[in-house]
Amino acid sequence: QVQLVESGGGLAQAGGSLRLSCAASGRALSTYAMGWFRQTPGKEREFVAAIGWTGGSTYYADSVKGRFTISRDNTKNTMYLQMNSLKPEDTAVYYCAADRQSPFASVNAIYSRENVYNVWGQGTQVTVSS
């Protein structure tokens, strides 16, 4: 059984940075695509970024492109989200997810869909003050 645990959330000022981590335990996820989503109260969960199994392919939501960077270290079974130039509208609970249905996948627009992923973390709160 695979578990994903997010960490690194917290409070940041507008213009600041945070780095989220998503650690996998139970079984390795090195051959699977992974992604980040976020959700604010009363809204649907929103895609943020996705990364292919090697880290060679990435895909971003327009709202974070140029500010956020997704990466992974398969030797540590961990995925990251470096968030720079944070804005108050980035405030949300951030979730990591993995697609364990399709090994060796590169990511594209399809990976912006929630139903691609079948393993989810519990979320970490990110709050950006103005």
Helices and strands as residue ranges (DSSP letters): E 3-7, E 10-13, E 18-25, E 32-39, E 46-51, E 58-60, E 68-73, E 78-83, G 88-90, E 92-103, G 109-112, G 114-116, E 119-120, E 124-129
